[in-house]
């Protein structure tokens, strides 16, 4: 009896130190609960997939590049359209950056955006050796009638406001290739354009996508308008307008003449 009492005291003391209630010798421990799915396993699996994906498709130049970047704001006067085009230029500088001609990218600003928007992309690209021009479109920068028109899925009552976007890009390229600070530094065989949202509309148009302006809908022979500029050799668009928006119909992309990357997503 003394031995049993001693064992009970040891068990009680150990249980108290461990912070759990003591189990009397006569009681049987209950069966352990059925293990549930542990979220940690799911998280670990997701991380593993992400790591595998990064190994298979490593992010392209995610970190800033080796070149310092110089910025400048310019306004180029378009006498034919009686307007000043506002542009912000991002240029890689330094002996290595200037040792050879560099590719040029035009960044087509979107709805309610100015030349000061999109700078994080332009600066990043410039740090990797891409001369980048952020082009502000007066027709959509003020965020007036075109916004309501875009929501309605069509044009406002001034189609020239939409026509101006690709014309801005073509004019900006003309000026860049004449500008003393840029002309001798641009590789004319490597010119690309990037656009987001309504800026993507202009980028698509200068790369060959056909546009159906409202006043031409009853003119089958002259239905589509093209703004194709073959000097643009590559196209990237993020969240571009879709079918039935901005004069783009189901056949619009059949005339796309430039290698393109479309970036889209869902909320």
Order of alpha helices (4+ residues) and beta strands (2+ residues): alpha-alpha-beta-beta-beta-alpha-beta-alpha-alpha-alpha-beta-alpha-beta-beta
